[in-house]
Amino acid sequence: CDLLIERDYGLNIWAYARVDTVKPEMLDKLRRAGILWLGLGIESGSEHVRDGAEKAFNEDDITNVVREIQKAGIYVIGNFIFGLPDDDLDTMRQTLDLAVELNCEFVNFYSAMAYPGSPLYVSALEQGLPLPERWSGFSQHSYDCHPLPTEHLTAAEVLKFRDDAFHTYFSNARYLDMVTQAFGWDTRKHIEGMARHRLKRKIFDELDAAE
């Protein structure tokens, strides 16, 4: 950071950060170095589900860190996951509610996926859970996307909640007003256009055909 500041490149870049390792005293230096966005792995709005994902922080910690980052003039990308092993509809709603309350400048909503080589993949194999048949099925936005089921929900229920949550967040008036103030009307119109498009999903088409 010191060298980037010294050379004054005028950068606008982003980096990943952890809620439990962000140091407020570093934020000003990050901002002056040109790191204008930090992506935070928040994962879940449920403390119980976060414990299962080994995230040792609470909701107040999350809110305080997000506000400290924003206060330093750095934008936040919140990363949230729906369909972690302990998730049910109530805990996923808690995750969406937390995302809406934080009102980060951008979010990524993921469905829990058993990526090959990950602990979730090993667990899925041990449990005999259905996995994507092709590599494209591991893509969050593909037609044949196939996330993990949870102990309480089917893969289709998880994916539907994730897709609906995306549109809820990016159509929210409070979010759109914040974006307009921070980035202008062109950015708002771009986001509104993005939120008008629904992803086609094979898993939903198969359910409709079965009915």
Order of alpha helices (4+ residues) and beta strands (2+ residues): alpha-beta-alpha-beta-alpha-alpha-beta-alpha-beta-alpha-alpha-alpha-alpha-alpha
